[in-house]
Amino acid sequence: MMAWMNQDAWLETLRTGRVCYYSRSRKKLWRKGEESGNVQELKAIYFDCDADTLLLKVHQIGGAACHEGFRSCFFRKIHPRDLSVTIEGQRVFDPAAVYGK
């Protein structure tokens, strides 16, 4: 998945060992798994050559990082020849059952 962090999210992640992000739409910290239970335990931290992007390796508890119920948020594949889209992978959970939406 891809998400944003601010300094507070970064510090909480380091302090707790559970990944915390910053929700730009809600303008608040987003503790991954606070609704779904699918938390991310921090395993390793890498940064890119420009030192402006982090890559976090995590242990994904609950089997899914995506709020749509898939293991990964990148489950839609675009085929360059005709721009058709296919879904790859299976849902790990039903989002309506987890989030009640």
For each residue, the residues with C-beta under 8 A, 3 or more apart:
1: 65 66 72 73 74
2: 73
3: 21 22 30 32
4: 9 21 22 23 24
5: 9 10 13 20 21 22 54
6: 9 10 22
7: 10 11
8: 11 12 20 22 29
9: 4 5 6 12 13 20 21 22 29 30
10: 5 6 7 13 14
11: 7 8 14 15
12: 8 9 15 16 20 29 31
13: 5 9 10 16 17 18 19 20 42 56
14: 10 11 17
15: 11 12
16: 12 13 20
17: 13 14 41 42
18: 13 31 32 33 39 40 41 42
19: 13 32 39 40 41 42 56 58
20: 5 8 9 12 13 16 29 30 31 32
21: 3 4 5 9 29 30 32
22: 3 4 5 6 8 9 28 29 30
23: 4 26 27 28 29 30
24: 4 27
25:
26: 23 30
27: 23 24
28: 22 23
29: 8 9 12 20 21 22 23
30: 3 9 20 21 22 23 26 34
31: 12 18 20 34 39
32: 3 18 19 20 21 38 39 40 65
33: 18 36 37 38 39 40 61 62
34: 30 31
35: 98 99
36: 33 62 64 67 93 98 99
37: 33 61 62 98
38: 32 33 60 61 62 63 64 65 93
39: 18 19 31 32 33 61 62
40: 18 19 32 33 56 58 59 60 61 65
41: 17 18 19 58 59 61
42: 13 17 18 19 45 56 57 58
43: 56 57 58 59
44: 56 57
45: 42 54 55 56 57
46: 54 55 56 57
47: 51 52 53 54 55
48: 51 52 53 55
49:
50: 53
51: 47 48
52: 47 48
53: 47 48 50
54: 5 45 46 47
55: 45 46 47 48
56: 13 19 40 42 43 44 45 46
57: 42 43 44 45 46
58: 19 40 41 42 43
59: 40 41 43
60: 38 40 63 64 65 71
61: 33 37 38 39 40 41
62: 33 36 37 38 39 92 93
63: 38 60 71 92 93
64: 36 38 60 69 70 71 91 92 93
65: 1 32 38 40 60 70 71 72 73
66: 1 69 70 71 72 73 75
67: 36 95 99
68: 73 75 91 95
69: 64 66 91 92 93 94 95 98
70: 64 65 66 73 75 89 90 91 92
71: 60 63 64 65 66 75 89 92
72: 1 65 66 75 89
73: 1 2 65 66 68 70
74: 1
75: 66 68 70 71 72 87 88 89
76: 85 86 87 88
77: 85 86 87 88
78: 83 84 85
79: 82 83 84 85 86
80: 83
81:
82: 79
83: 78 79 80
84: 78 79
85: 76 77 78 79
86: 76 77 79
87: 75 76 77
88: 75 76 77
89: 70 71 72 75
90: 70
91: 64 68 69 70 94
92: 62 63 64 69 70 71
93: 36 38 62 63 64 69 97 98
94: 69 91 97 98
95: 67 68 69 98 99 101
96: 99 100 101
97: 93 94 100
98: 35 36 37 69 93 94 95
99: 35 36 67 95 96
100: 96 97
101: 95 96
